[in-house]
């Protein structure tokens, strides 16, 4: 059975955002949790906490309500000038799991919107499949004569996926790789 899915989270950013982290599409666990990277096995929030040497709660922190965790996570992103969104707006799930390999992309989010409304100077893709989606989005901007071509001039980096399915990367490996975000913010 194919399940048509619509992205349900708004992007997180403000006029002071300087880097944009892109994911692909929310997992079932994230949808249930109510925010990006809500799967308790995904290492996204743990990696950012290590990179920025601070505490960021995750969905594993049962002493907090989901709403409280989401507010802290959102504030963390904005305080560190990080924008967060996903490439895919609408997709078909070809199987009943959250793997990116099961997504048939129908439509993309207008990622350039964030670039125009902020100070984004670099884009970071969480994993190779996200980068592939981002490259397709950029190709669409380019070939459709879109006015959104300024996004094409920004450096884009592919970071190792924080998904638990990417088991070959240990937490300290991911921290080292993802530290490039902090470097970009400080440059």
C-alpha positions, 0 to 999 in steps of 0.5 A: 500500500502506498501512503501519500504524505504531506510535510507537517512541520513549519521550518524553524528560522528567523532573520538572524539564521546563518546556516540551514540544516536540511533533512529529507522528510519526517519519520513516523516517530517524528510525526508522532512526537511533533517535531523534527528528529523525534525518533529517540534513536536518531542522534541529531539532537545529541550531535548538536549538543556535543558540537555546541557543548550544551544540553539539548533534550531529546524525545528520550527525556521522559521527565519533560513533556514533548511540548517542553522539549520542542520549545527548548529545541526550537530555541536552541536552533534560533539562539545558535542561528541555525535554520532547520527544514526538510527538502520534501514537501509531499511524497509517497511512502512505498513501504510502512517504514520511515526509511528515505529509500522508501520515499517517492518524492512528489513535491519539494519545499521551497527551501529558497524561501528561508535563504531570502528571509534570513542570512543563510551562508551555508547549507548542510544536508543530513545524509546523502539522500537529503543531498540528492533531494537538495540537488534535484531541488536546485536543478528544478530552480535552475531549469524552471527559470526560477528567481530562486537561483541565489540558493545555487551560489551557497556552499552546500555540504553533505554530512553523515546521516544522524539516523541510527541506520547509519551505524558505521558512524559512532557518536564521536565520528558524527560530532567531528564531522558535524563540527563544520557547522560551528566553524561556518557560524564562526567564520 
